[in-house]
Amino acid sequence: MVSMRILTSNSTRQVLDVLVEKYTAASGNDVSLSFDTAKSMVAKIRAGEQGDVVILGRGAVDDLADAGIVAPNSCRGFARAVVGVAVRSGDPRPDISSVDAFRDALLASRSIAHTRYGASGMYIPAMLDKLGIAEQMKAKTVNRDGGYIGEVVIAGEADIALQQIPELLAVPGLDVVGPVPDEVQKTFATAAAICNASTQATTARAMLGFFTDAVNAALFADKGLQQVTKA
């Protein structure tokens, strides 16, 4: 049996939990997962956090390759996700069918919530600026450093959660209304790569092949992701 460790962010947590379970059952190998916000995980890796595989935003993986931490020739696409809108189950669903309707819904809300350091959380201020309501929303925005921001809405601290859809789907009691309008949308691509320090590179490459097999496409979709099967 081979033991491996994956370093990743919260946006892929739900799909990796299932993929790892399937892989360990099929291979007999042991795989552990370490999660954090994308920004925090990159900082940990740069500070010496050890693992065999990294699954993070494409830009972060490319930077780690440039830094000599992961093998450039092992980098491959993993998934894509977009920003979504969610409310507590049973609460009225805002109209997000157009940019104008979405803008009005945000302005009419008591408060919105997004993370500070997650990939989508760092994008939300730019999105609000595109909508022309950045200043109006400052006083009604609730932030957390990371994690599942939908938990803030479940706790009644905000009306609307804005985060990558996989992270919204992970919160029980939260209803995902849908993706934000295309005009202010952003797609987040994640990639996988093998750490140069790994002693299990051959096994890690096979595991990534297992994860990105097209047979898992429906699983990715169920978790709010689009699977990427090519590098």
C-alpha positions in Angstrom: 0.0 0.0 0.0 1.2 3.5 -0.9 0.4 6.6 1.2 -0.1 9.9 -0.5 -1.1 13.4 0.6 -3.1 16.0 -1.5 -2.8 19.7 -0.7 -5.8 21.7 -2.0 -8.4 24.4 -1.3 -12.0 24.4 -0.1 -13.5 24.7 -3.6 -12.5 21.1 -4.5 -13.1 19.5 -1.1 -16.5 18.0 -1.8 -15.5 16.3 -5.1 -12.2 15.1 -3.7 -13.8 13.5 -0.7 -15.7 11.2 -3.1 -12.9 10.7 -5.6 -10.4 9.7 -2.9 -12.9 7.2 -1.5 -13.4 5.7 -5.0 -9.7 5.7 -5.6 -8.7 4.1 -2.3 -11.3 1.4 -2.8 -10.0 0.6 -6.3 -6.3 0.8 -5.6 -5.8 -0.1 -2.0 -3.6 3.0 -1.5 -4.1 5.5 1.3 -4.7 9.2 0.5 -5.0 12.0 3.0 -6.4 15.5 2.1 -5.3 18.8 3.5 -7.7 21.8 2.9 -7.5 25.5 3.4 -8.3 28.7 1.6 -6.3 29.0 -1.7 -4.2 31.9 -0.4 -3.4 30.1 2.9 -2.6 26.8 1.2 -0.2 28.4 -1.2 1.5 30.2 1.7 1.8 26.9 3.6 3.3 25.1 0.5 5.8 27.9 0.0 6.7 27.7 3.7 7.5 24.0 3.3 4.2 22.1 3.7 4.8 18.6 2.3 2.6 16.7 0.0 2.5 14.5 -3.1 -0.1 16.3 -5.2 -1.2 20.0 -5.3 -4.7 20.8 -6.6 -5.2 24.6 -6.7 -6.1 27.5 -9.0 -4.3 27.3 -12.3 -2.3 30.4 -11.7 -1.2 29.2 -8.3 -0.1 25.9 -9.7 1.9 27.6 -12.5 3.6 29.8 -9.9 4.5 26.8 -7.8 6.0 25.2 -11.0 8.0 28.4 -11.6 9.2 28.2 -8.0 10.4 24.6 -8.5 7.9 23.2 -6.0 5.9 21.1 -8.5 7.0 19.5 -11.7 5.9 21.6 -14.7 5.5 18.5 -16.9 3.0 17.1 -14.5 0.6 20.0 -14.5 -2.9 19.2 -15.9 -6.3 20.7 -15.8 -8.7 19.5 -13.1 -12.0 21.5 -12.9 -13.7 24.8 -13.5 -16.2 26.6 -11.2 -18.2 29.8 -11.3 -19.5 32.2 -8.7 -23.0 31.6 -7.4 -25.7 33.1 -5.3 -27.4 31.3 -2.4 -29.9 32.0 0.4 -31.1 30.1 3.4 -33.6 27.4 2.5 -37.1 28.7 2.6 -36.1 32.4 2.2 -37.3 34.3 -0.9 -35.0 33.7 -3.9 -33.6 37.0 -5.4 -34.1 37.6 -9.1 -30.6 37.2 -10.7 -31.9 36.7 -14.2 -30.1 39.8 -15.5 -27.4 42.2 -14.5 -30.0 44.9 -13.5 -32.1 42.4 -11.5 -29.0 41.1 -9.8 -27.8 44.6 -8.9 -31.2 45.5 -7.5 -31.3 42.3 -5.5 -28.0 43.0 -3.8 -29.0 46.6 -3.1 -32.3 45.4 -1.6 -30.7 42.8 0.6 -30.1 43.4 4.3 -26.6 42.1 3.9 -24.4 39.9 1.7 -21.5 37.7 2.7 -18.3 36.6 1.0 -14.8 35.5 2.1 -11.8 37.7 2.1 -9.2 35.3 0.9 -10.9 32.6 -1.1 -10.5 32.9 -4.9 -14.1 34.0 -5.4 -14.1 36.1 -2.3 -11.2 38.2 -3.6 -13.1 38.6 -6.8 -16.4 39.8 -5.3 -15.2 43.4 -4.6 -14.3 43.7 -8.3 -17.6 42.3 -9.3 -19.4 44.9 -7.1 -17.3 47.6 -8.7 -18.4 46.4 -12.2 -22.0 46.6 -11.0 -21.4 50.2 -9.9 -22.5 49.5 -6.3 -19.2 48.9 -4.4 -19.6 51.9 -2.1 -23.3 51.2 -1.4 -22.5 47.6 -0.4 -19.6 48.2 1.9 -21.8 48.8 5.0 -23.9 45.7 4.3 -21.1 43.2 3.6 -20.2 40.5 6.0 -16.7 38.9 5.6 -14.9 35.9 6.9 -11.3 35.1 6.1 -12.2 31.7 4.5 -14.3 28.6 4.8 -17.9 28.1 3.6 -19.5 31.6 3.6 -23.0 30.0 3.4 -22.7 29.2 7.1 -22.9 32.9 7.7 -26.3 33.0 5.9 -27.5 29.9 7.8 -26.7 31.7 11.0 -28.8 34.7 10.0 -25.9 37.1 9.8 -26.5 37.9 6.1 -29.2 37.4 3.5 -27.1 36.4 0.4 -24.0 34.3 0.1 -21.6 34.8 -2.8 -19.0 32.1 -3.4 -18.0 29.5 -5.9 -21.0 27.2 -6.4 -19.2 24.0 -5.1 -18.7 25.7 -1.8 -22.3 26.9 -1.6 -23.5 23.4 -2.4 -21.5 22.1 0.6 -23.6 23.9 3.2 -26.7 22.1 4.4 -29.8 24.3 4.6 -28.6 26.6 1.9 -30.4 27.0 -1.5 -28.2 27.8 -4.5 -30.2 30.3 -6.6 -27.8 30.0 -9.6 -24.7 31.6 -11.1 -24.3 35.3 -11.2 -25.0 36.9 -14.6 -22.5 36.2 -17.4 -21.6 39.9 -17.7 -20.1 39.9 -14.2 -19.2 36.2 -14.0 -15.7 34.8 -13.5 -14.6 31.2 -14.1 -12.1 29.7 -11.8 -9.9 27.0 -13.3 -8.1 24.5 -11.0 -5.2 22.4 -11.9 -3.3 19.5 -10.5 0.5 18.9 -10.3 2.9 16.5 -8.6 5.3 17.9 -6.0 8.9 17.6 -6.9 9.7 16.3 -3.4 7.2 13.4 -3.7 8.6 9.9 -3.6 5.4 8.6 -5.1 5.3 10.4 -8.4 4.4 7.4 -10.6 1.5 6.5 -8.3 0.4 10.1 -8.0 0.3 10.4 -11.8 -1.9 7.3 -12.0 -4.2 8.7 -9.3 -4.7 12.0 -11.2 -5.5 10.0 -14.3 -8.2 8.2 -12.2 -9.6 11.5 -10.9 -9.8 13.1 -14.4 -11.3 10.1 -16.2 -14.4 11.2 -18.0 -16.4 8.5 -16.2 -16.4 11.0 -13.2 -17.9 13.9 -15.1 -21.3 13.5 -13.5 -19.8 13.5 -10.1 -18.0 16.8 -10.8 -21.3 18.3 -12.1 -23.1 17.1 -8.9 -20.6 19.0 -6.9 -21.0 22.2 -8.9 -17.9 21.7 -11.0 -17.1 21.2 -14.7 -14.5 18.4 -15.0 -11.4 19.0 -17.1 -10.0 15.9 -18.6 -7.1 17.4 -20.6 -4.0 19.3 -19.5 
